[in-house]
Amino acid sequence: MCRHLAYLGTQEPLGRLLVEPPHSLFRQSWAPRRQRHGTVNADGFGVGWYAEGDPLPARYRRTGPIWGDQSFADLARVVRTTALLAAVRDATVAGADGEAAAAPFAAGPWLFSHNGAVLGWPRSLAPLVQSLPAMELLSMEARCDSALVWALLLHRLHEGDDESQALADTVVEVAEAAPGSRLNLLLTNGDSITATAWGDTLWYLTEPGRRTVVASEPYDEDPRWQEVPDRTLLSATRDDVLLSPLKDPHDHMPSAPSKEPRT
């Protein structure tokens, strides 16, 4: 279900990050190499990026496959950025809400994507809706599972939780309500990237001071790509990456908490 990518680094054209690499997100829309669920990501796509001097990201989203959009080809060639989040979509429910359901979702400085699916949707998450203020429910961009996961995460961010805590708590809460869900979440504010590996692949590549890329799968054969273990929270800046284990609410085996820094 879906492929996504976030980037922090030196200024680059969108196309150099999303189109030109041999196994780019563009190519992953029809030929992903490591996707565990689904084979073609043609139910929409989106990219959000940050312009110099503006803390609020711009977005471009469409309902069709990325390879069929000539307007995106022009954007990718000329638009440059130091931070972005992009995704190609394989919908949980085909046709649900069209463009509004395509990642990235956005609010304030944040961009968000969900690679996965909530099992038993929508009934499984009905109890969690009660924790959301009515205005936040009415402000949801779409009625898909990813949009509700975003609403749950955004509520925590608005309550003052930092990105890492908000992402970790949201994943555990949704996993407890809907066991077996796949919850690879990806969040950026333009200065940092926070992500989870929960049921699907996640990789990162970092060159301290130059670039950090977090993606569903490597977009080239660079040997510096590192795979993130399942049930892991990733927190990254342009300079370093920190991995922390996530506790599965359905795993009752005791384990000692640990953190594994990667640079």
Beta strands, then each sheet from edge to edge (+ up, - down):
strand 1: 3-13
strand 2: 45-49
strand 3: 58-62
strand 4: 80-88
strand 5: 105-107
strand 6: 110-117
strand 7: 182-188
strand 8: 193-197
strand 9: 203-207
strand 10: 211-215
strand 11: 226-227
strand 12: 232-236
strand 13: 241-245
strand 14: 260-262
sheet 1: 3+ 2- 4+ 1- 10+ 9- 11+
sheet 2: 5+ 6- 7+ 8- 12+ 13- 14+
end
